[in-house]
Amino acid sequence: MPAETSANVLVVDDEPIIRDSLCEFLTQEGFTVSVAGSAEEALALAESSRFDVALCDVQLPGLDGIALLDRLLKISPDTFVILITAYGTVDSAVSAFQRGAHDYLMKPILLDEVLAKIRRLLQYRQLSLDNQWLRRELNRASDGTIVGKSPAMLRVFEMARKVAPTLATVLLAGESGTGKEVIARSIHRQSPRADARFIPVNCAAIPNDLLENQLFGHRKGAFTGADRDQTGVFVHAGQGTVFLDEIAELSLATQAKLLRAIEMKEFIPVGANEPIAFDARILAATNKQLAKEVEAGRFREDLYYRLNVVCITLPPLRERREDIPDLIEHLLARHVATLGKRITGVSHEAMQILLACLWKGNVRELDNALQRAVILGDGPLLTPADLPPDLTPQLDDPHLVDDLGEATRRFEKQHIERILRRVPDKREAARLLGVGLSSLYRRIAELGIQT
């Protein structure tokens, strides 16, 4: 829905004085106005252009305003139609509303009344769209819960909290399935823009020749089939957030246009000559190493630095296995509720397998595995037989143990060893693990870790 001052209005009246005065007045108020002297002329315009509001005189040569109303709403059911007449009665008003008219004006026309009615209808449409968007966001809220108590995820949450109130562009990096969009939504929800739209765009899922059009919009006649103006997501987001997922898949040409949009806070729609300003915040994500993409010539270095003002790297699930039990509890509850099953949990044997897998697809793969298990499981607990057959343990020690304490001990030892290999300095390793230095030394001794 365009902003009020860019809404398209059609004025249909066979009296040139009324037609021209309405056109001049509404144009001064910032609307884009088209005029027609007959129903036939109005229908021809409606076939080629989209109108937000149509002001139609009832008494027209040829087809009258009521017949025009019927035809116009078939062509453009989203157009608000306001009928104008000098012969208004209660009966004719009721009839007009029954046939789809949205409002009624009596001659002589009061310009302030016209403006008030148009604004009311446009505000109604915006409120309706916002309510639809809010319902979609609420429906998705259960999918956007962030689960994680590991030191790695706590650092992610802290960075997201700090950057959320700012206007900084944020780059979210991490493997596919690690939850980059979930963090992006969290940043949006914690920002001053939380009440505005969050619009995700998957750059890898849209062909590049269509992606630019979706981002920036186009003008009527810009290409074959462009029979009307289209607003891109940067404008549609208003003062909200645009999340560009898989940003590395943009073509170099689109990267150049995105760079200008970020730097200037304006862009030129496809087929237009004049730039349009926008106020949306941009968040981006990638599962590739953009620095290497820059070295290979596939990604613009200047755009990389513009996007990489703040970089938040999400760890793969295999590096935060301590979060897996909580993730399983959360995801399982969601699938059980959706599928109407009576499953209450996961058996010890199934939990061992889930804890021991590499999860190359990260949280998304775990989620899919649990959804399949809930579908096939007869409860009350999920068992190894309910899990996908190709789901096998992949820890360094391939031998599973039955004792949960021993399994936890083995995992803790492997996790500390992995951190120490990555960060030999004990003080830094303790910080990453979220424990005190003395606690780390004690666990190294108790677990028999060689340093």
Summary of the structure (lengths in Angstrom):
residues: 451
radius of gyration: 29.6
end to end distance: 62.6
largest distance: 96.4
contacts: 1370
relative contact order: 0.07
helix: 51%
strand: 14%
